[in-house]
Amino acid sequence: MNERPASSFPQPASTSQASGTSASDPQAPAFQPRLREDSPFPHPAPVPVQEAFSDSQFFRRTLLVAVVTVLTGVLLTLVWFAGDIFLLLFGGMLFAVLLRAPTNWLSSHTRLSDGAALTISIVTIVGTLIGLLYIFAVPLAGQLGKLIETLPQAMVRLREWLGEYNWARPLEPVVAELARVRVDRLTLGRA
C-alpha cells in the first residue's frame, strides 16, 4: 500500500479555524474533514461555490420547467383521451401476430406465397370461430329459451317464499321491482 507520512493528514481545527478565520489564510474553510489514517482515498475534492443566478438565467430555467410541465400535461391528456385508439392499435397488433404465426408456418412448410398462406390462415381461423359458435351457441339459445319461460315462475315462488319470513319484509319492494322487469330475448341480449 501507499504509505503516507502522518503530516499529510489534516490536523484538527484550532479554535481560530472553528470560528471561520485562520491565522495563515483568511479565506480558509471553517471545517476541514478528518480522514482516518488507514483511508485509501485521497483528500476530498473541494466543492466549488456556485454563484447566484442572474435574472436572465433564472427566467430561462423557470421558463424551461414551465414548458416541460405543460408539454407533459398535454401528452398525458392526449394519452388519456386517445386510450381507445391505443387499445385499437394494440388489438390490431395482437391480431396481426395471431395471423402471422400460421402464415409463417404455412409459407415455410409449403411452397405457398405469403399472400396465399395468409388467405388460408384467415379462412381457417374464421371457419374455426364459426364452428365454435355453432357448437356452443345452439345449446345456449335453447337454454336461454327455457330460462325465459321459467324465470317468471321463479319470481312468483321467490315472492311467496320471502312472504313467509318476517326478516324478508324489507326485501319485498326489491322483489316487486324485479317482478315488473320484462324478461325476453332482447333484455337478455343487452345484459
KOLRO-251743 format. One record per residue (C-alpha): x, y, z; residue number from 1; chain. Coordinates in steps of 0.2 Angstrom, whole numbers, always signed. Example, Ala and Ser with C-alpha at 12.3 -4.5 7.8 and 13.67 -1.06 7.14 Angstrom:
BEGIN
PT      xx      yy      zz     i   ch
PT     +62     -22     +39     1    A
PT     +68      -5     +36     2    A
! end
This chain:
BEGIN
PT      xx      yy      zz     i   ch
PT      +0      +0      +0     1    A
PT      +5     +18      -2     2    A
PT     +11     +24     +15     3    A
PT      +9     +42     +18     4    A
PT     +18     +52     +31     5    A
PT      +7     +57     +45     6    A
PT      +9     +76     +41     7    A
PT      -1     +74     +25     8    A
PT     -17     +71     +35     9    A
PT     -27     +86     +40    10    A
PT     -24     +92     +58    11    A
PT     -39     +95     +70    12    A
PT     -46    +113     +68    13    A
PT     -40    +125     +80    14    A
PT     -51    +137     +89    15    A
PT     -47    +151     +77    16    A
PT     -52    +139     +62    17    A
PT     -68    +134     +71    18    A
PT     -74    +152     +71    19    A
PT     -71    +154     +52    20    A
PT     -54    +163     +52    21    A
PT     -37    +157     +51    22    A
PT     -21    +165     +56    23    A
PT     -12    +160     +40    24    A
PT     -26    +160     +27    25    A
PT     -41    +172     +30    26    A
PT     -51    +163     +16    27    A
PT     -49    +145     +23    28    A
PT     -65    +135     +26    29    A
PT     -71    +134     +44    30    A
PT     -72    +115     +43    31    A
PT     -59    +103     +36    32    A
PT     -64     +85     +36    33    A
PT     -53     +72     +45    34    A
PT     -48     +56     +36    35    A
PT     -44     +40     +45    36    A
PT     -26     +36     +44    37    A
PT     -29     +20     +36    38    A
PT     -41     +28     +22    39    A
PT     -36     +23      +5    40    A
PT     -45     +38      -3    41    A
PT     -36     +55      -5    42    A
PT     -42     +71      +2    43    A
PT     -60     +75      -4    44    A
PT     -60     +87     -19    45    A
PT     -66    +105     -14    46    A
PT     -84    +108     -19    47    A
PT     -85    +124     -30    48    A
PT     -96    +138     -23    49    A
PT    -110    +141     -36    50    A
PT    -113    +159     -39    51    A
PT    -130    +166     -38    52    A
PT    -141    +165     -54    53    A
PT    -143    +181     -64    54    A
PT    -161    +186     -68    55    A
PT    -160    +180     -86    56    A
PT    -153    +163     -81    57    A
PT    -167    +161     -68    58    A
PT    -180    +166     -80    59    A
PT    -174    +154     -94    60    A
PT    -173    +139     -81    61    A
PT    -191    +144     -75    62    A
PT    -197    +145     -92    63    A
PT    -190    +128     -97    64    A
PT    -198    +120     -82    65    A
PT    -214    +128     -86    66    A
PT    -214    +122    -104    67    A
PT    -209    +104     -99    68    A
PT    -223    +103     -87    69    A
PT    -236    +110     -99    70    A
PT    -230     +98    -113    71    A
PT    -230     +83    -101    72    A
PT    -248     +88     -96    73    A
PT    -253     +89    -114    74    A
PT    -245     +72    -118    75    A
PT    -254     +64    -103    76    A
PT    -270     +72    -108    77    A
PT    -268     +65    -126    78    A
PT    -264     +48    -120    79    A
PT    -279     +48    -108    80    A
PT    -292     +53    -122    81    A
PT    -283     +43    -135    82    A
PT    -285     +27    -125    83    A
PT    -297     +20    -137    84    A
PT    -285     +22    -151    85    A
PT    -271     +14    -142    86    A
PT    -282      +0    -137    87    A
PT    -287      -2    -155    88    A
PT    -269      -2    -161    89    A
PT    -264     -15    -148    90    A
PT    -278     -26    -153    91    A
PT    -273     -24    -171    92    A
PT    -255     -29    -167    93    A
PT    -261     -44    -157    94    A
PT    -272     -49    -172    95    A
PT    -258     -47    -184    96    A
PT    -247     -58    -173    97    A
PT    -261     -71    -172    98    A
PT    -262     -71    -191    99    A
PT    -243     -70    -194   100    A
PT    -239     -86    -184   101    A
PT    -249     -99    -195   102    A
PT    -244     -89    -211   103    A
PT    -226     -90    -207   104    A
PT    -228    -109    -204   105    A
PT    -238    -112    -220   106    A
PT    -226    -102    -231   107    A
PT    -211    -111    -223   108    A
PT    -218    -129    -224   109    A
PT    -226    -127    -241   110    A
PT    -222    -118    -257   111    A
PT    -236    -106    -255   112    A
PT    -233     -87    -256   113    A
PT    -236     -76    -241   114    A
PT    -252     -70    -248   115    A
PT    -259     -87    -251   116    A
PT    -254     -93    -234   117    A
PT    -262     -78    -226   118    A
PT    -278     -81    -235   119    A
PT    -278     -99    -229   120    A
PT    -274     -94    -212   121    A
PT    -289     -81    -211   122    A
PT    -301     -94    -219   123    A
PT    -296    -107    -206   124    A
PT    -297     -95    -191   125    A
PT    -314     -89    -197   126    A
PT    -320    -106    -200   127    A
PT    -315    -112    -183   128    A
PT    -324     -97    -175   129    A
PT    -340    -101    -184   130    A
PT    -339    -119    -180   131    A
PT    -336    -115    -161   132    A
PT    -350    -103    -162   133    A
PT    -362    -116    -169   134    A
PT    -356    -129    -157   135    A
PT    -359    -118    -141   136    A
PT    -372    -105    -147   137    A
PT    -386    -118    -152   138    A
PT    -387    -126    -135   139    A
PT    -385    -109    -127   140    A
PT    -400    -102    -137   141    A
PT    -411    -117    -131   142    A
PT    -406    -114    -113   143    A
PT    -410     -96    -115   144    A
PT    -427    -100    -121   145    A
PT    -430    -111    -106   146    A
PT    -424     -98     -94   147    A
PT    -436     -85    -102   148    A
PT    -450     -97     -99   149    A
PT    -446    -102     -81   150    A
PT    -440     -85     -74   151    A
PT    -457     -78     -71   152    A
PT    -462     -93     -62   153    A
PT    -447     -92     -51   154    A
PT    -450     -74     -47   155    A
PT    -468     -79     -41   156    A
PT    -461     -93     -30   157    A
PT    -447     -81     -23   158    A
PT    -460     -68     -18   159    A
PT    -471     -82      -9   160    A
PT    -455     -89      +0   161    A
PT    -450     -72      +6   162    A
PT    -468     -68     +12   163    A
PT    -466     -82     +24   164    A
PT    -452     -74     +34   165    A
PT    -453     -58     +44   166    A
PT    -434     -54     +41   167    A
PT    -438     -53     +22   168    A
PT    -451     -39     +23   169    A
PT    -439     -26     +19   170    A
PT    -434     -35      +3   171    A
PT    -452     -35      -4   172    A
PT    -451     -19     -14   173    A
PT    -435     -25     -22   174    A
PT    -443     -42     -27   175    A
PT    -458     -32     -33   176    A
PT    -447     -21     -44   177    A
PT    -438     -37     -51   178    A
PT    -455     -45     -55   179    A
PT    -460     -30     -65   180    A
PT    -445     -31     -76   181    A
PT    -450     -40     -93   182    A
PT    -438     -54     -97   183    A
PT    -436     -58    -115   184    A
PT    -423     -61    -128   185    A
PT    -420     -43    -131   186    A
PT    -417     -39    -112   187    A
PT    -405     -54    -110   188    A
PT    -396     -49    -126   189    A
PT    -392     -32    -119   190    A
PT    -386     -39    -102   191    A
! end
